[in-house]
Amino acid sequence: MQFNKYLNDIHTYEAGKPIELLIRKYGIKEKDIIKLASNENPYGTSPKVIFKIYAFAKNMFRYPDDSMYELKEALARKFYVHNSNILVGAGSDQLIDLCVRAKCNESSKILMAKTTFSMYEICAKQTNAKVLKTKDHTHNLEQLYSLYKKYGADLIFLCLPNNPLGEALDKKEVYTFLRKIDKNTLVVIDGVYQEFASFKDKRKQIIPKHLINKFSNCIYLGSFSKAYGLGGMRVGFAIAKKSIIKKLYKLRIPFNVSSLSLIAANEALKDEEFVTESIQKNFLEMKRYEEFAEKRGINYINSYTNFITLNLDNKYDSSKIVDELLLKGIIIRDLSSYGVNSIRITIGTNKENTIVLDQLEKLFQYY
Ligand SMILES: *Cc1c(COP(=O)(O)O)cnc(C)c1O
């Protein structure tokens, strides 16, 4: 059967290996598996959220409130915007897709950093748009701008901080870049790790309200999957001018976020203390990986997220290290598919990191 030809060119998203796979394939017990491959919150989610989910379970036979009023109101209060500036999606992944589909078609150009969140390119290719990437792996605004000047762009992705590398740009340089971009170009600022970046360094903080007031062509994306510990619930949000939100809304399927997910996200917002504590512990634990790398002369990227990327250069082979760890029940990310010999490790709990560092130590001695 003939399908659209451009489908051949689309790579499918490569998710972090699930715990279930290690149980099935290697017979490793669940309690012995450490999954640090998807930047989940290792402390789980707020106990208040879990309690709320139990209490709500009896209402699951009903369709969700499709206006998502409660969650939108809560987000509007948190970010000092109006609820008409907010769109809620089944993860920010769904919102990335809406942005691309609302703005692009087969004659469009989409700009992004060379090594960034893979869904940008996947969604771009689903609309058959042309993807233009910088030479540098990390975000290089000069290179992005020269591509923009040369070819133009219908959409630009900025991942601040960037997954899978962990670097973040200063707000000041981002604003300088945005001033030079035409108002007909949609700029997606993926702020899924902003909770971490703004905690570590205020200069990296992008405040959605300021952003959209200053740049009417920008859309900010946030998520409950990372700092809030709700990856399994699939809730993300977009903040933009009402005119942009209204257009994206036309592409939305009804009831795109489940009632349980809406309840969970709303409750998670009420326990900021849990999130702050998780972030504090994250950066304390990250120091252990930095010290480990420094001691062994391994380069790492200064991270503003809940993961750290180690560049193994020509010392070790990233795929080999990742495979060896897998046999020990440790799941991390090999970045070789991005064309870099690097590994990405989500920062785990104190206990998990001790085990991972211990195993890494052994492997680095051996290879
Ligand atoms: C995890 C991640 C997302 C997707 O998050 P969901 O809300 O779970 O869909 C988007 N962008 C980046 C950069 C991510 O790391």
The ligand as a MOL file (V3000), in Angstrom:
LIG
                    3D

  0  0  0     0  0            999 V3000
M  V30 BEGIN CTAB
M  V30 COUNTS 15 15 0 0 0
M  V30 BEGIN ATOM
M  V30 1 C 10.4550 15.9090 28.6070 0
M  V30 2 C 10.4700 17.0210 27.6440 0
M  V30 3 C 9.3220 17.4520 26.9880 0
M  V30 4 C 8.0400 16.6800 27.0220 0
M  V30 5 O 7.4450 16.7310 28.2150 0
M  V30 6 P 5.9630 16.1790 28.3910 0
M  V30 7 O 5.2800 17.3150 29.0680 0
M  V30 8 O 6.1050 14.9710 29.2470 0
M  V30 9 O 5.3850 15.8740 27.0510 0
M  V30 10 C 9.3710 18.5660 26.1970 0
M  V30 11 N 10.5170 19.2350 26.0100 0
M  V30 12 C 11.6470 18.8390 26.6020 0
M  V30 13 C 12.8740 19.6210 26.3700 0
M  V30 14 C 11.6780 17.7160 27.4260 0
M  V30 15 O 12.8140 17.3100 27.9800 0
M  V30 END ATOM
M  V30 BEGIN BOND
M  V30 1 1 1 2
M  V30 2 1 2 3
M  V30 3 2 2 14
M  V30 4 1 3 4
M  V30 5 2 3 10
M  V30 6 1 4 5
M  V30 7 1 5 6
M  V30 8 2 6 7
M  V30 9 1 6 8
M  V30 10 1 6 9
M  V30 11 1 10 11
M  V30 12 2 11 12
M  V30 13 1 12 13
M  V30 14 1 12 14
M  V30 15 1 14 15
M  V30 END BOND
M  V30 END CTAB
M  END
